[in-house]
Every structure is written in C-alpha cells, then in structure tokens.
Amino acid sequence: MVLLLFGSLFVLLLLNIPIAVSLGVSSIVALAFGNMPTPPFVVAQRMFTSVDSFPFMAIPFFMLAGGLMESGGISGRLIKFAKACVGSTIGGLGIITIIASAFFGAISGSNPATVAAIGGIMIPAMIKAGYPKDFASAIAAAGGTLGVIIPPSIPMITYGVVAGVSISTLFTAGIVPGIIIGLSLMGVIYYYAKKLNLPKGEPTSLKNLVVAFKEAILALLMPVIILGGIYGGVFTPTEAAAVAVVYAFVVSVFIYKELKIKELGPVILKGAISTSVVLFVIATSASFSWIITSAQIPAKVTTAIMGVSSNVIVITTLINMLLLFLGSFLETQAIILLVAPILLPLTATLGINPILLGIIIVVNTSVGMITPPMAVNLFVACGISGLKVEEISRKIISFLIVEIVIVLLITNFPQIALFLPQVLQ
C-alpha cells in the first residue's frame, strides 16, 4: 500500500499533475488497490473533516486582507515610508523591498501575496533605476519569503492545527527569525549593490521621514493592532484575521479612498481563488497524511532514523535536508500536513520543542518557495518582470544560501526562536 501511495504520487507529479490532485488521486489508488480494509470514499470524508476547522477560517480572511491592502494604497504607503527610512543608502531600493515585504508579511501571512503586492511596485522601480532585471526580480522573490515567517502566517496556522500547539505562540516564535532573515537579505543586497555599483536610494530628511510616517501611520498600525490584539488576549488569531479585513476595508475605502466599492468584486474573487487553492491542497494532503499515519509510517521512520544515529545534531540536519528537498517540489501546506505527523513523534523522543519544530518546518518551506523547480515566489516574480525562472534562479542563489544558513542556526540554537515566547509567557 505504501508503494502504491508514494509510487502513484511520484508518477502523477512527473506528469505535471497539480499537487492537490496528485495527493487525492494517490490516496484513492492506495485505498482501492492496497491492503487496508478501508473503502476509497473515506478520502472524501477526510478531506471535508480536515478543513472543517475554526482556525482555518483565518486563511480566507488574511488572503482578502492582503488583496485589500494591495488595491487600497496601503502597500504603496508602506513602500514610501520604507524609502524615507533607507534614504541614500547604496542599494536602497532593494533594501526598501525587503522592509516593505516584512511589513506586508505582518498582515497578509502569505508569500505569493507579498511578492505580488510589493514586487509589483518595486521590480519596475528597481529596473527603472538601473538594477539588472534578474537581480531586481530575485530581491522581490527573496523578500517574499518573509511573508510566512513574520507573523501572522498561514502555514503556522496549518501547523498549529495539525500539531495541536498554540498558534499565537508560533506567531511569537517567528518574529526574531523573521527579523534576522530580513537583515541578512539586506546584507546580501548591500554587498551586491557595492559590487555592481548600483544606484543609491533617494536622499531624505527628517521632514520627509515625518511626512512619510504620517501618511503610512494607518498602514503601520495594522500589524500592531492585529498582533497586539492576539498577544493581549483581545481576540484569537482567527478573529484577528477578520479584524484585519475590516481594518483594511475601512482604511482603503473610506480613509485613503483609493478603492471604490464597485472594485471590491475582483478583489474578493481573487482572494476566494487563492483561498480555494490553499484549502484544496490542505484537504487532499490531509487524507494522504491520514493514510500514512494509519500505516504506522511515522513510527517506522522514527525507528529507522534513530537506527542511523541518536545524535540530535545529525538527526536535525537530516530533517532539514528532507524539508529543503521537499520544499523544492511540493507546496507548503502539503509539506506541513505530510511531514508533521511523521516528525512530531521523532522530535519528541529527542526532546525538541514542537514550537521549534514548527518554526523549522515553516522557514524551510519558505526557503523552498525560492528553490526551483517548485518555486512559487519565483513564478510570481517572473510574471511581473517577464523573465524565465532559470534567468532569476542564478541570482537567487546568494539569498538561498543565506536563508539555509539561518535555518541551521535556528535548528542548533533553539533560543533564537524560543526566547521571545518564553519571555512573553
């Protein structure tokens, strides 16, 4: 049955069948022709029950909030404020892209949404300023990885549901790793800006900074309200997502007045389509994960890995290698639902905190979004710049190496992720 399950999945992926469909079909094949006395219609039942979850309601709300921000002038004001902060620093436009991506990620919780919203503005601006087109696209794609690391985060919501851990604690644990990754990406941009003699940012003054801050204050307050409400116990992460939609709607339509009521239809439709894609992957991968668990594969994998070594560093290195490999081919939600049931028992025997495991998985899968061939961030950046994936891939390597190094640091120095949750407890 296991051979049928993974064999059919591998064949379907080779045929370029969408990951959600591949997971569902391989689950049906395994139950229909395997040795489990379970009828295939159980797949449909598992698909329904997996998404029938209150925390998952946050996903459509955060998707819609991101769309409202993109269309309502909020992301543009964040970028203007970031420009005022950076000033005439060499490589300023690239650094602005990373800062704006961090702000946007603190509201949307989605990597592709971050690349689309910030990259759609910044990639043309960087190219116009003299940045090589491939490097400008790579910067936007790399900045997009902050979308799911800086809280709130849709993959963290998924992991929290699967692992049964506090989603708000996961959000807190993602703050410091997200800041470190953001600063590291800025360092790479600064290095290449000097090497390629890229133009400096526009000079600014205290007056311009104050003006930009005033214009962006409502946009900057959005993550403060969302995260402050969660950590202050005012509302849950799911309720916070609904608050984000209401706030983005009011600011975009009634205060900034850049989004008309009649323009809401396409924004809502786009959010609905994005949500359906994510939830369909969650549903089919949940049935796949259920079969894996029923076949006792997690226990067998744990025994096999522990047979290789009982050294925590060796095992966590193997886990990181597995996650990075999977991230190159599979969608984030699918990876979480596939590997979390397998890795949780294994890491529990090693004394690894499940919150830390969640951060390791989320950061790894985020890195996977800039790792070809299944590099969602690169595909979005390609759509904006008009380049091919292989053209951007060469420039993404430096960003990729930096993020992999940070993953290893988080794994071997758990306090990077766990310090803040412990302080706030």
C-alpha positions in Angstrom: 0.0 0.0 0.0 2.9 2.4 0.8 4.5 1.7 -2.5 1.1 2.4 -4.2 0.7 5.6 -2.3 4.1 7.1 -2.9 4.6 5.5 -6.3 1.4 6.9 -7.8 2.1 10.3 -6.3 5.6 10.3 -7.9 4.2 9.3 -11.3 1.5 12.0 -11.1 4.0 14.7 -10.2 6.2 13.6 -13.1 3.2 14.0 -15.4 2.9 17.6 -14.0 -0.5 17.0 -12.4 -1.3 19.7 -9.8 -0.1 18.7 -6.3 -3.6 18.8 -4.8 -5.0 16.5 -7.4 -1.9 14.2 -7.2 -2.3 13.8 -3.4 -6.0 13.0 -3.7 -5.7 10.5 -6.6 -2.8 8.7 -5.0 -4.8 8.4 -1.7 -7.7 6.8 -3.6 -5.3 4.4 -5.5 -3.7 3.3 -2.3 -7.0 2.5 -0.6 -8.6 0.9 -3.7 -5.7 -1.4 -4.5 -3.8 -1.6 -1.2 -4.1 -4.0 1.7 -6.1 -1.6 4.0 -9.7 -2.7 4.6 -10.9 0.9 4.1 -13.2 2.0 1.2 -11.8 4.8 -1.0 -14.8 7.1 -0.2 -13.1 7.7 3.1 -10.8 10.1 1.2 -13.7 12.5 0.7 -14.7 12.2 4.4 -11.1 13.1 5.5 -11.0 16.0 3.0 -14.1 17.5 4.5 -13.2 17.0 8.2 -9.7 18.3 7.7 -10.9 21.8 6.5 -13.9 21.9 8.9 -11.7 23.7 11.4 -12.3 27.1 13.1 -8.6 28.2 12.9 -8.6 27.6 9.1 -11.1 30.4 8.8 -8.2 32.7 9.2 -6.8 31.7 5.8 -9.5 33.4 3.6 -9.5 36.5 5.8 -5.8 37.0 5.6 -5.9 36.4 1.8 -8.6 39.0 1.5 -6.8 41.5 3.8 -3.7 41.2 1.6 -5.8 41.9 -1.6 -7.4 44.9 0.0 -4.0 46.3 1.0 -2.6 45.8 -2.4 -5.6 47.5 -4.1 -6.3 50.2 -1.5 -3.0 52.1 -1.4 -1.7 50.6 1.9 1.2 48.7 0.4 2.2 51.9 -1.6 2.4 53.9 1.6 4.5 51.2 3.3 7.0 51.4 0.5 7.1 55.2 0.7 7.8 55.1 4.4 10.5 52.4 3.8 12.1 54.7 1.2 12.2 57.5 3.8 13.8 55.2 6.3 16.6 54.0 4.0 17.4 57.3 2.4 20.5 57.4 0.3 21.9 54.0 1.3 23.5 52.2 -1.6 21.2 49.5 -2.9 18.4 51.5 -1.2 15.6 50.3 -3.5 16.5 46.7 -2.9 16.6 47.2 0.9 13.2 49.0 0.7 11.8 46.0 -1.0 12.8 43.8 1.9 11.5 46.2 4.6 8.2 46.6 2.8 7.9 42.8 2.4 8.3 42.4 6.1 5.6 45.0 6.8 3.3 43.4 4.3 4.0 39.9 5.5 3.0 41.1 9.0 -0.5 41.5 7.6 -1.1 39.1 4.7 0.6 35.9 6.1 1.3 34.7 2.5 4.5 34.6 0.4 3.0 34.8 -3.1 0.7 37.7 -1.9 3.8 39.6 -0.6 5.8 39.1 -3.8 2.8 40.2 -5.9 2.0 43.3 -3.8 5.5 44.6 -3.1 7.2 43.2 -6.2 4.5 44.6 -8.5 5.6 48.1 -7.4 9.3 47.6 -6.6 10.5 45.4 -9.5 9.6 48.0 -12.2 11.0 50.8 -9.9 14.4 48.9 -9.5 14.7 48.2 -13.2 14.0 51.8 -14.0 16.7 52.9 -11.5 19.3 50.7 -13.2 19.1 47.4 -11.4 19.6 44.3 -13.6 16.2 42.8 -14.3 17.1 39.4 -12.9 18.6 40.8 -9.7 15.6 43.0 -9.1 13.2 40.0 -9.5 15.4 37.9 -7.2 15.2 40.6 -4.5 11.4 40.7 -4.6 11.2 36.8 -4.6 13.6 36.6 -1.6 11.7 39.4 0.3 8.5 37.4 -0.2 9.9 34.6 2.0 9.2 36.9 5.0 5.5 36.6 4.2 5.1 33.4 6.2 7.9 33.9 8.7 6.9 37.3 10.0 3.6 36.7 11.9 0.8 36.2 11.2 1.4 33.2 8.9 -0.9 30.9 7.1 1.5 27.9 7.3 1.9 28.5 11.0 -1.9 28.3 11.4 -1.8 24.9 9.5 1.0 23.5 11.6 -0.7 24.7 14.8 -3.9 22.8 13.9 -2.0 19.7 12.9 0.4 19.7 15.9 -2.2 20.9 18.5 0.0 23.7 19.6 -0.7 27.4 20.3 -0.9 29.4 17.1 -0.2 32.7 18.9 2.9 31.1 20.4 4.0 30.1 17.0 3.5 33.6 15.8 5.7 35.0 18.6 8.4 32.4 17.8 8.6 33.6 14.2 9.3 37.3 15.0 13.1 37.0 15.8 13.9 34.5 13.0 12.0 36.8 10.6 13.9 39.9 11.6 17.3 38.0 11.3 16.4 36.7 7.8 15.3 40.2 6.8 18.5 41.8 8.0 20.6 39.1 6.3 18.8 39.6 3.0 19.5 43.4 3.2 23.2 42.5 3.8 23.3 40.4 0.6 21.7 43.3 -1.3 24.2 45.9 0.1 27.1 43.6 -0.8 26.0 43.2 -4.4 24.9 46.8 -4.7 28.5 47.9 -4.0 29.9 45.1 -6.2 27.6 46.0 -9.2 27.8 49.8 -8.4 24.1 50.0 -8.2 22.5 53.5 -7.6 21.9 54.8 -4.1 18.4 55.5 -2.7 16.9 59.0 -2.9 18.2 61.4 -0.2 15.8 62.1 2.6 15.4 64.4 5.5 13.8 64.3 8.9 10.9 66.3 7.5 10.3 63.8 4.7 10.5 60.9 7.2 7.9 62.6 9.4 5.6 63.2 6.4 6.0 59.6 5.1 5.3 58.3 8.6 2.1 60.4 8.9 0.9 59.1 5.6 1.7 55.5 6.5 0.6 55.6 10.1 -2.7 53.8 9.5 -0.9 51.1 7.4 1.8 50.7 10.2 -0.9 50.4 12.9 -2.4 47.4 11.1 0.1 44.8 12.3 0.3 46.5 15.7 -3.5 46.1 16.1 -3.5 42.5 14.8 -0.5 41.2 16.8 -1.3 43.4 19.8 -4.8 42.1 19.9 -3.6 38.4 19.7 -0.9 38.7 22.4 -3.1 41.0 24.6 -5.8 38.3 24.6 -8.4 40.6 23.0 -9.0 38.1 20.1 -7.8 34.8 18.7 -5.6 34.6 15.6 -8.7 33.7 13.5 -10.7 36.6 14.9 -7.6 38.8 14.2 -7.8 37.8 10.5 -11.4 39.1 10.4 -10.3 42.3 12.2 -7.5 42.7 9.5 -10.1 42.6 6.7 -12.4 45.1 8.4 -9.5 47.5 9.1 -8.1 47.2 5.6 -11.5 47.8 4.1 -12.2 50.9 6.2 -8.8 52.4 5.5 -8.8 51.6 1.8 -12.3 52.7 1.0 -13.2 55.4 3.5 -9.9 57.0 4.5 -7.4 56.6 1.7 -10.3 56.4 -0.8 -8.2 54.5 -3.3 -10.5 51.5 -3.5 -14.1 52.0 -4.7 -17.0 49.9 -3.6 -17.6 48.7 -7.2 -14.0 47.5 -7.3 -14.4 45.1 -4.4 -15.7 42.3 -6.6 -12.4 41.4 -8.3 -10.5 41.7 -5.0 -12.9 39.3 -3.3 -12.8 36.9 -6.2 -9.0 36.9 -6.3 -9.0 36.2 -2.5 -11.5 33.4 -3.0 -9.5 31.7 -5.7 -6.3 31.9 -3.7 -8.1 30.5 -0.6 -9.6 27.6 -2.6 -6.2 26.6 -3.9 -4.7 26.5 -0.4 -7.7 24.7 1.2 -7.9 22.2 -1.6 -4.2 21.3 -1.0 -4.9 21.1 2.8 -7.9 18.8 2.2 -6.2 16.3 -0.2 -2.9 16.2 1.8 -4.8 15.6 5.0 -6.3 12.4 3.5 -2.8 11.4 2.3 -1.4 12.1 5.8 -4.2 10.0 7.4 -3.2 7.0 5.3 0.5 7.5 6.3 -0.5 7.6 10.0 -2.8 4.6 9.7 0.0 2.6 8.1 2.2 3.5 11.1 4.8 5.1 8.8 5.8 7.7 11.4 6.8 5.0 13.9 8.8 3.2 11.3 10.5 6.3 10.1 11.4 7.2 13.7 12.8 3.8 14.3 14.8 3.9 11.0 16.3 7.4 11.7 17.1 6.6 15.3 18.9 3.5 13.9 21.1 5.7 11.9 22.1 7.9 14.8 20.9 9.1 18.2 22.8 12.4 17.9 20.4 15.3 17.9 22.6 17.4 15.5 22.8 14.6 13.0 19.0 13.9 13.1 18.0 17.6 12.9 20.4 18.0 9.9 18.7 15.1 8.2 15.3 16.7 8.9 16.4 20.0 7.4 17.8 18.2 4.3 14.5 16.4 3.9 12.4 19.6 4.3 14.6 21.6 1.9 14.3 18.7 -0.7 10.5 18.5 -0.3 10.3 22.3 -0.5 11.8 22.2 -3.9 8.9 20.1 -5.2 5.8 20.4 -3.0 3.5 23.1 -1.9 4.0 24.5 1.7 0.6 23.3 3.1 1.1 19.8 1.7 4.6 19.5 3.2 3.3 20.5 6.7 0.5 18.1 6.6 2.7 15.3 5.2 5.7 15.6 7.5 4.4 17.0 10.8 2.7 13.7 11.8 5.9 11.9 11.0 8.4 14.3 12.6 6.4 15.2 15.8 6.9 11.7 17.4 10.5 11.6 16.3 11.5 15.0 17.6 9.5 14.3 20.8 11.9 11.4 21.6 14.8 13.9 21.2 13.2 16.5 23.4 12.8 19.0 20.6 10.1 21.6 21.4 7.1 21.3 19.0 7.1 25.1 18.6 10.7 25.0 17.5 9.8 22.2 15.0 7.0 24.3 13.6 9.4 27.2 13.0 12.0 24.9 11.4 9.3 23.5 9.1 7.9 26.9 8.2 11.2 28.5 7.5 12.4 25.5 5.4 9.2 25.5 3.3 9.5 29.3 2.9 13.0 28.8 1.5 11.5 26.1 -0.8 9.4 28.9 -2.3 12.6 30.3 -3.9 14.2 26.9 -4.7 13.5 25.6 -8.2 11.7 23.8 -9.7 8.6 24.3 -7.4 9.5 28.0 -6.6 6.2 29.8 -6.2 7.9 33.2 -5.4 10.0 32.9 -8.5 7.0 32.2 -10.7 5.2 35.3 -9.3 8.3 37.5 -9.8 8.6 36.1 -13.4 5.1 37.1 -14.1 5.9 40.7 -13.0 9.3 41.0 -14.8 8.6 38.9 -17.9 11.8 36.8 -17.3 12.1 33.0 -17.3 12.6 31.1 -14.0 16.1 29.9 -15.0 17.1 33.6 -15.5 16.1 34.6 -12.0 17.4 31.3 -10.5 21.0 32.3 -11.0 20.6 35.5 -8.9 18.6 33.8 -6.2 21.4 31.5 -5.1 23.1 34.0 -2.7 19.8 34.7 -1.0 19.1 31.0 -0.8 22.5 30.2 0.8 21.9 32.9 3.5 18.5 31.6 4.4 19.7 28.0 4.6 22.5 29.1 7.0 19.9 30.8 9.2 17.7 27.7 9.2 20.7 25.7 10.5 21.4 28.4 13.2 17.7 28.3 14.3 17.9 24.5 14.5 21.1 24.4 16.5 20.4 27.4 18.7 16.7 27.0 19.6 16.7 30.1 21.8 16.7 32.2 18.6 13.0 31.1 18.1 12.0 30.2 21.7 13.4 33.2 23.6 10.6 35.6 22.9 7.7 33.1 23.6 9.4 32.3 26.9 9.7 36.0 27.9 6.1 36.7 27.0 4.6 33.7 28.8 
